[in-house]
Amino acid sequence: MNGATAGPELQRIALLGTCVPRRCGIATFTDDLHHALANARPKLSAMTIAMTDGENVYAYPPHVSIGVQTGPPIGAQKGPPFTMAQG
């Protein structure tokens, strides 16, 4: 490694994307990536921030802690740009 030294071990990571139960390839990828990280690095604290669409409410898995609504820019919204996940 050309004399480079490794930095501190990664302890936390957040994934941002759509997530199951939404039915799209990115949602499946995000969920699969979360599970792969959990299996490869059991001590790593991983969470998912799920992109939601409009008024839909999803029963996200436990590793999804926040749902962020997509839509108009933050200044144009009437409410907060995020919700706590329900699941």
N, CA, C and O atoms as CSV, one atom per row, in Angstrom:
chain,resi,resn,atom,element,x,y,z
A,1,MET,N,N,0.809,-1.194,0.000
A,1,MET,CA,C,0.000,0.000,0.000
A,1,MET,C,C,0.850,1.253,0.000
A,1,MET,O,O,0.409,2.283,0.510
A,2,ASN,N,N,2.015,1.207,-0.535
A,2,ASN,CA,C,2.879,2.378,-0.693
A,2,ASN,C,C,3.125,3.123,0.613
A,2,ASN,O,O,3.228,4.350,0.604
A,3,GLY,N,N,3.220,2.430,1.710
A,3,GLY,CA,C,3.509,3.066,2.985
A,3,GLY,C,C,2.330,3.757,3.630
A,3,GLY,O,O,2.491,4.366,4.687
A,4,ALA,N,N,1.148,3.687,3.036
A,4,ALA,CA,C,-0.038,4.326,3.620
A,4,ALA,C,C,-0.503,3.520,4.822
A,4,ALA,O,O,-0.403,2.293,4.846
A,5,THR,N,N,-1.008,4.229,5.811
A,5,THR,CA,C,-1.548,3.549,6.979
A,5,THR,C,C,-3.061,3.680,6.975
A,5,THR,O,O,-3.616,4.668,6.494
A,6,ALA,N,N,-3.704,2.680,7.512
A,6,ALA,CA,C,-5.166,2.692,7.585
A,6,ALA,C,C,-5.609,3.657,8.665
A,6,ALA,O,O,-4.974,3.765,9.714
A,7,GLY,N,N,-6.693,4.353,8.409
A,7,GLY,CA,C,-7.272,5.269,9.390
A,7,GLY,C,C,-8.110,4.501,10.389
A,7,GLY,O,O,-8.113,3.271,10.398
A,8,PRO,N,N,-8.818,5.231,11.226
A,8,PRO,CA,C,-9.674,4.560,12.208
A,8,PRO,C,C,-10.762,3.741,11.509
A,8,PRO,O,O,-11.236,4.102,10.431
A,9,GLU,N,N,-11.137,2.659,12.131
A,9,GLU,CA,C,-12.153,1.779,11.560
A,9,GLU,C,C,-13.505,2.479,11.537
A,9,GLU,O,O,-13.895,3.127,12.508
A,10,LEU,N,N,-14.212,2.344,10.426
A,10,LEU,CA,C,-15.543,2.928,10.270
A,10,LEU,C,C,-16.482,2.337,11.316
A,10,LEU,O,O,-16.552,1.118,11.472
A,11,GLN,N,N,-17.207,3.203,12.037
A,11,GLN,CA,C,-18.107,2.729,13.081
A,11,GLN,C,C,-19.575,2.915,12.746
A,11,GLN,O,O,-20.417,2.146,13.209
A,12,ARG,N,N,-19.898,3.936,11.936
A,12,ARG,CA,C,-21.283,4.219,11.580
A,12,ARG,C,C,-21.382,4.576,10.103
A,12,ARG,O,O,-20.461,5.140,9.512
A,13,ILE,N,N,-22.525,4.230,9.530
A,13,ILE,CA,C,-22.782,4.590,8.140
A,13,ILE,C,C,-24.284,4.783,7.952
A,13,ILE,O,O,-25.090,4.099,8.583
A,14,ALA,N,N,-24.646,5.705,7.095
A,14,ALA,CA,C,-26.045,5.924,6.745
A,14,ALA,C,C,-26.200,5.750,5.243
A,14,ALA,O,O,-25.389,6.252,4.465
A,15,LEU,N,N,-27.230,5.046,4.845
A,15,LEU,CA,C,-27.546,4.854,3.440
A,15,LEU,C,C,-28.756,5.720,3.118
A,15,LEU,O,O,-29.704,5.776,3.901
A,16,LEU,N,N,-28.733,6.390,1.982
A,16,LEU,CA,C,-29.842,7.231,1.558
A,16,LEU,C,C,-30.342,6.740,0.216
A,16,LEU,O,O,-29.587,6.677,-0.755
A,17,GLY,N,N,-31.625,6.389,0.165
A,17,GLY,CA,C,-32.214,5.914,-1.092
A,17,GLY,C,C,-33.622,5.426,-0.827
A,17,GLY,O,O,-34.104,5.484,0.305
A,18,THR,N,N,-34.274,4.952,-1.853
A,18,THR,CA,C,-35.563,4.314,-1.628
A,18,THR,C,C,-35.300,2.975,-0.959
A,18,THR,O,O,-34.191,2.447,-1.038
A,19,CYS,N,N,-36.308,2.425,-0.302
A,19,CYS,CA,C,-36.114,1.168,0.417
A,19,CYS,C,C,-37.399,0.346,0.361
A,19,CYS,O,O,-38.494,0.892,0.227
A,20,VAL,N,N,-37.249,-0.973,0.464
A,20,VAL,CA,C,-38.427,-1.834,0.501
A,20,VAL,C,C,-39.303,-1.391,1.680
A,20,VAL,O,O,-38.764,-0.979,2.707
A,21,PRO,N,N,-40.583,-1.460,1.572
A,21,PRO,CA,C,-41.385,-2.232,0.635
A,21,PRO,C,C,-41.678,-1.552,-0.701
A,21,PRO,O,O,-42.439,-2.091,-1.505
A,22,ARG,N,N,-41.093,-0.381,-0.957
A,22,ARG,CA,C,-41.272,0.204,-2.292
A,22,ARG,C,C,-40.737,-0.770,-3.328
A,22,ARG,O,O,-39.762,-1.477,-3.075
A,23,ARG,N,N,-41.359,-0.809,-4.469
A,23,ARG,CA,C,-40.988,-1.768,-5.506
A,23,ARG,C,C,-40.234,-1.068,-6.626
A,23,ARG,O,O,-40.819,-0.610,-7.607
A,24,CYS,N,N,-38.918,-0.997,-6.451
A,24,CYS,CA,C,-38.060,-0.482,-7.512
A,24,CYS,C,C,-36.659,-1.050,-7.281
A,24,CYS,O,O,-36.344,-1.526,-6.190
A,25,GLY,N,N,-35.841,-0.995,-8.296
A,25,GLY,CA,C,-34.500,-1.573,-8.205
A,25,GLY,C,C,-33.629,-0.910,-7.161
A,25,GLY,O,O,-32.860,-1.589,-6.480
A,26,ILE,N,N,-33.734,0.414,-7.018
A,26,ILE,CA,C,-32.919,1.124,-6.029
A,26,ILE,C,C,-33.347,0.711,-4.615
A,26,ILE,O,O,-32.499,0.552,-3.737
A,27,ALA,N,N,-34.650,0.537,-4.390
A,27,ALA,CA,C,-35.138,0.112,-3.070
A,27,ALA,C,C,-34.565,-1.259,-2.710
A,27,ALA,O,O,-34.110,-1.476,-1.587
A,28,THR,N,N,-34.594,-2.168,-3.660
A,28,THR,CA,C,-34.043,-3.507,-3.424
A,28,THR,C,C,-32.539,-3.430,-3.180
A,28,THR,O,O,-32.024,-4.083,-2.272
A,29,PHE,N,N,-31.831,-2.637,-3.983
A,29,PHE,CA,C,-30.386,-2.483,-3.816
A,29,PHE,C,C,-30.053,-1.912,-2.440
A,29,PHE,O,O,-29.158,-2.423,-1.767
A,30,THR,N,N,-30.754,-0.866,-2.013
A,30,THR,CA,C,-30.493,-0.241,-0.714
A,30,THR,C,C,-30.681,-1.252,0.410
A,30,THR,O,O,-29.852,-1.335,1.316
A,31,ASP,N,N,-31.767,-2.022,0.356
A,31,ASP,CA,C,-32.032,-3.026,1.382
A,31,ASP,C,C,-30.971,-4.126,1.356
A,31,ASP,O,O,-30.475,-4.531,2.408
A,32,ASP,N,N,-30.620,-4.610,0.168
A,32,ASP,CA,C,-29.580,-5.642,0.050
A,32,ASP,C,C,-28.236,-5.130,0.566
A,32,ASP,O,O,-27.513,-5.862,1.240
A,33,LEU,N,N,-27.899,-3.876,0.254
A,33,LEU,CA,C,-26.639,-3.295,0.719
A,33,LEU,C,C,-26.610,-3.210,2.243
A,33,LEU,O,O,-25.595,-3.521,2.866
A,34,HIS,N,N,-27.720,-2.791,2.838
A,34,HIS,CA,C,-27.776,-2.724,4.300
A,34,HIS,C,C,-27.508,-4.102,4.915
A,34,HIS,O,O,-26.713,-4.227,5.847
A,35,HIS,N,N,-28.176,-5.134,4.387
A,35,HIS,CA,C,-27.991,-6.484,4.933
A,35,HIS,C,C,-26.581,-7.011,4.686
A,35,HIS,O,O,-26.028,-7.703,5.541
A,36,ALA,N,N,-25.992,-6.698,3.540
A,36,ALA,CA,C,-24.624,-7.122,3.251
A,36,ALA,C,C,-23.639,-6.466,4.220
A,36,ALA,O,O,-22.722,-7.122,4.714
A,37,LEU,N,N,-23.828,-5.174,4.490
A,37,LEU,CA,C,-22.962,-4.483,5.464
A,37,LEU,C,C,-23.106,-5.088,6.851
A,37,LEU,O,O,-22.115,-5.296,7.551
A,38,ALA,N,N,-24.340,-5.370,7.245
A,38,ALA,CA,C,-24.589,-5.947,8.569
A,38,ALA,C,C,-23.927,-7.317,8.712
A,38,ALA,O,O,-23.404,-7.646,9.776
A,39,ASN,N,N,-23.951,-8.113,7.645
A,39,ASN,CA,C,-23.334,-9.440,7.697
A,39,ASN,C,C,-21.816,-9.368,7.654
A,39,ASN,O,O,-21.139,-10.147,8.326
A,40,ALA,N,N,-21.273,-8.440,6.868
A,40,ALA,CA,C,-19.825,-8.327,6.721
A,40,ALA,C,C,-19.169,-7.651,7.918
A,40,ALA,O,O,-18.040,-7.984,8.277
A,41,ARG,N,N,-19.868,-6.703,8.538
A,41,ARG,CA,C,-19.324,-5.925,9.650
A,41,ARG,C,C,-20.350,-5.838,10.776
A,41,ARG,O,O,-20.999,-4.803,10.920
A,42,PRO,N,N,-20.517,-6.886,11.574
A,42,PRO,CA,C,-21.541,-6.903,12.617
A,42,PRO,C,C,-21.441,-5.747,13.625
A,42,PRO,O,O,-22.455,-5.360,14.205
A,43,LYS,N,N,-20.257,-5.196,13.843
A,43,LYS,CA,C,-20.099,-4.104,14.806
A,43,LYS,C,C,-20.405,-2.730,14.191
A,43,LYS,O,O,-20.486,-1.736,14.913
A,44,LEU,N,N,-20.571,-2.669,12.887
A,44,LEU,CA,C,-20.859,-1.417,12.205
A,44,LEU,C,C,-22.311,-1.011,12.450
A,44,LEU,O,O,-23.222,-1.815,12.252
A,45,SER,N,N,-22.525,0.205,12.869
A,45,SER,CA,C,-23.878,0.728,13.065
A,45,SER,C,C,-24.350,1.316,11.739
A,45,SER,O,O,-23.843,2.349,11.301
A,46,ALA,N,N,-25.318,0.662,11.101
A,46,ALA,CA,C,-25.812,1.106,9.800
A,46,ALA,C,C,-27.291,1.453,9.898
A,46,ALA,O,O,-28.074,0.721,10.504
A,47,MET,N,N,-27.661,2.574,9.297
A,47,MET,CA,C,-29.068,2.962,9.240
A,47,MET,C,C,-29.404,3.374,7.819
A,47,MET,O,O,-28.520,3.721,7.035
A,48,THR,N,N,-30.684,3.333,7.494
A,48,THR,CA,C,-31.135,3.741,6.175
A,48,THR,C,C,-32.080,4.926,6.313
A,48,THR,O,O,-32.969,4.931,7.164
A,49,ILE,N,N,-31.879,5.919,5.475
A,49,ILE,CA,C,-32.776,7.063,5.362
A,49,ILE,C,C,-33.520,6.843,4.053
A,49,ILE,O,O,-32.921,6.876,2.977
A,50,ALA,N,N,-34.827,6.618,4.148
A,50,ALA,CA,C,-35.614,6.241,2.973
A,50,ALA,C,C,-36.260,7.450,2.318
A,50,ALA,O,O,-36.862,8.285,2.992
A,51,MET,N,N,-36.131,7.537,1.003
A,51,MET,CA,C,-36.809,8.557,0.222
A,51,MET,C,C,-38.253,8.099,0.022
A,51,MET,O,O,-38.492,6.999,-0.478
A,52,THR,N,N,-39.211,8.933,0.410
A,52,THR,CA,C,-40.621,8.591,0.237
A,52,THR,C,C,-41.203,9.404,-0.904
A,52,THR,O,O,-40.625,10.404,-1.330
A,53,ASP,N,N,-42.330,8.974,-1.384
A,53,ASP,CA,C,-42.947,9.664,-2.522
A,53,ASP,C,C,-44.342,10.169,-2.146
A,53,ASP,O,O,-45.255,9.382,-1.892
A,54,GLY,N,N,-44.485,11.466,-2.117
A,54,GLY,CA,C,-45.788,12.089,-1.903
A,54,GLY,C,C,-46.433,11.716,-0.588
A,54,GLY,O,O,-45.796,11.723,0.465
A,55,GLU,N,N,-47.711,11.388,-0.670
A,55,GLU,CA,C,-48.514,11.111,0.521
A,55,GLU,C,C,-48.466,9.643,0.950
A,55,GLU,O,O,-49.104,9.278,1.937
A,56,ASN,N,N,-47.733,8.803,0.242
A,56,ASN,CA,C,-47.699,7.376,0.569
A,56,ASN,C,C,-46.995,7.134,1.895
A,56,ASN,O,O,-46.014,7.801,2.224
A,57,VAL,N,N,-47.509,6.168,2.651
A,57,VAL,CA,C,-46.910,5.754,3.919
A,57,VAL,C,C,-46.501,4.297,3.757
A,57,VAL,O,O,-47.292,3.469,3.306
A,58,TYR,N,N,-45.267,3.988,4.124
A,58,TYR,CA,C,-44.746,2.639,3.966
A,58,TYR,C,C,-44.396,2.045,5.323
A,58,TYR,O,O,-43.998,2.767,6.237
A,59,ALA,N,N,-44.542,0.736,5.454
A,59,ALA,CA,C,-44.114,0.011,6.650
A,59,ALA,C,C,-42.671,-0.428,6.409
A,59,ALA,O,O,-42.414,-1.559,5.996
A,60,TYR,N,N,-41.737,0.482,6.674
A,60,TYR,CA,C,-40.326,0.201,6.430
A,60,TYR,C,C,-39.781,-0.787,7.452
A,60,TYR,O,O,-40.319,-0.901,8.553
A,61,PRO,N,N,-38.709,-1.508,7.093
A,61,PRO,CA,C,-38.061,-2.414,8.046
A,61,PRO,C,C,-37.390,-1.617,9.174
A,61,PRO,O,O,-37.201,-0.408,9.043
A,62,PRO,N,N,-37.036,-2.275,10.264
A,62,PRO,CA,C,-36.480,-1.582,11.442
A,62,PRO,C,C,-35.219,-0.762,11.170
A,62,PRO,O,O,-34.975,0.220,11.872
A,63,HIS,N,N,-34.415,-1.130,10.181
A,63,HIS,CA,C,-33.177,-0.378,9.943
A,63,HIS,C,C,-33.427,0.970,9.266
A,63,HIS,O,O,-32.493,1.757,9.112
A,64,VAL,N,N,-34.665,1.251,8.861
A,64,VAL,CA,C,-35.018,2.563,8.300
A,64,VAL,C,C,-35.488,3.436,9.457
A,64,VAL,O,O,-36.527,3.177,10.064
A,65,SER,N,N,-34.713,4.468,9.752
A,65,SER,CA,C,-35.056,5.308,10.906
A,65,SER,C,C,-35.711,6.621,10.516
A,65,SER,O,O,-36.390,7.240,11.334
A,66,ILE,N,N,-35.517,7.053,9.275
A,66,ILE,CA,C,-36.089,8.327,8.836
A,66,ILE,C,C,-36.590,8.177,7.404
A,66,ILE,O,O,-35.949,7.528,6.577
A,67,GLY,N,N,-37.734,8.781,7.122
A,67,GLY,CA,C,-38.233,8.864,5.758
A,67,GLY,C,C,-38.185,10.315,5.315
A,67,GLY,O,O,-38.708,11.190,6.005
A,68,VAL,N,N,-37.568,10.580,4.176
A,68,VAL,CA,C,-37.457,11.937,3.651
A,68,VAL,C,C,-38.375,12.050,2.436
A,68,VAL,O,O,-38.260,11.267,1.492
A,69,GLN,N,N,-39.278,13.014,2.459
A,69,GLN,CA,C,-40.207,13.180,1.336
A,69,GLN,C,C,-39.520,13.878,0.168
A,69,GLN,O,O,-38.795,14.858,0.346
A,70,THR,N,N,-39.763,13.356,-1.019
A,70,THR,CA,C,-39.282,14.022,-2.220
A,70,THR,C,C,-40.345,15.020,-2.648
A,70,THR,O,O,-41.516,14.856,-2.305
A,71,GLY,N,N,-39.972,16.018,-3.365
A,71,GLY,CA,C,-40.956,16.997,-3.812
A,71,GLY,C,C,-40.334,18.355,-4.013
A,71,GLY,O,O,-39.171,18.463,-4.403
A,72,PRO,N,N,-41.115,19.408,-3.746
A,72,PRO,CA,C,-40.616,20.759,-3.984
A,72,PRO,C,C,-39.451,21.100,-3.059
A,72,PRO,O,O,-39.253,20.431,-2.045
A,73,PRO,N,N,-38.682,22.128,-3.393
A,73,PRO,CA,C,-37.580,22.545,-2.527
A,73,PRO,C,C,-38.079,22.833,-1.106
A,73,PRO,O,O,-39.246,23.171,-0.909
A,74,ILE,N,N,-37.196,22.698,-0.134
A,74,ILE,CA,C,-37.559,22.835,1.274
A,74,ILE,C,C,-38.310,24.140,1.550
A,74,ILE,O,O,-39.275,24.130,2.315
A,75,GLY,N,N,-37.907,25.238,0.967
A,75,GLY,CA,C,-38.566,26.515,1.219
A,75,GLY,C,C,-40.008,26.558,0.748
A,75,GLY,O,O,-40.786,27.389,1.217
A,76,ALA,N,N,-40.379,25.673,-0.176
A,76,ALA,CA,C,-41.731,25.674,-0.724
A,76,ALA,C,C,-42.659,24.706,0.003
A,76,ALA,O,O,-43.848,24.649,-0.312
A,77,GLN,N,N,-42.149,23.951,0.959
A,77,GLN,CA,C,-42.958,22.970,1.669
A,77,GLN,C,C,-43.704,23.604,2.827
A,77,GLN,O,O,-43.266,24.606,3.394
A,78,LYS,N,N,-44.840,23.005,3.171
A,78,LYS,CA,C,-45.628,23.491,4.303
A,78,LYS,C,C,-45.197,22.827,5.608
A,78,LYS,O,O,-45.329,23.426,6.675
A,79,GLY,N,N,-44.691,21.618,5.539
A,79,GLY,CA,C,-44.305,20.887,6.743
A,79,GLY,C,C,-42.834,20.548,6.722
A,79,GLY,O,O,-42.110,20.993,5.831
A,80,PRO,N,N,-42.368,19.756,7.701
A,80,PRO,CA,C,-40.950,19.386,7.757
A,80,PRO,C,C,-40.587,18.488,6.583
A,80,PRO,O,O,-41.442,17.757,6.083
A,81,PRO,N,N,-39.330,18.529,6.130
A,81,PRO,CA,C,-38.897,17.740,4.980
A,81,PRO,C,C,-38.653,16.270,5.313
A,81,PRO,O,O,-38.263,15.505,4.432
A,82,PHE,N,N,-38.872,15.856,6.557
A,82,PHE,CA,C,-38.641,14.474,6.931
A,82,PHE,C,C,-39.703,14.024,7.920
A,82,PHE,O,O,-40.370,14.839,8.557
A,83,THR,N,N,-39.846,12.700,8.036
A,83,THR,CA,C,-40.751,12.104,9.009
A,83,THR,C,C,-40.017,10.959,9.674
A,83,THR,O,O,-39.089,10.398,9.090
A,84,MET,N,N,-40.407,10.609,10.859
A,84,MET,CA,C,-39.836,9.441,11.513
A,84,MET,C,C,-40.487,8.216,10.886
A,84,MET,O,O,-41.694,8.208,10.648
A,85,ALA,N,N,-39.701,7.187,10.618
A,85,ALA,CA,C,-40.212,5.989,9.965
A,85,ALA,C,C,-41.180,5.254,10.880
A,85,ALA,O,O,-41.021,5.251,12.101
A,86,GLN,N,N,-42.161,4.646,10.287
A,86,GLN,CA,C,-43.121,3.837,11.019
A,86,GLN,C,C,-42.992,2.406,10.520
A,86,GLN,O,O,-43.100,2.160,9.318
A,87,GLY,N,N,-42.766,1.474,11.410
A,87,GLY,CA,C,-42.605,0.112,10.931
A,87,GLY,C,C,-42.381,-0.868,11.962
A,87,GLY,O,O,-42.232,-2.054,11.665
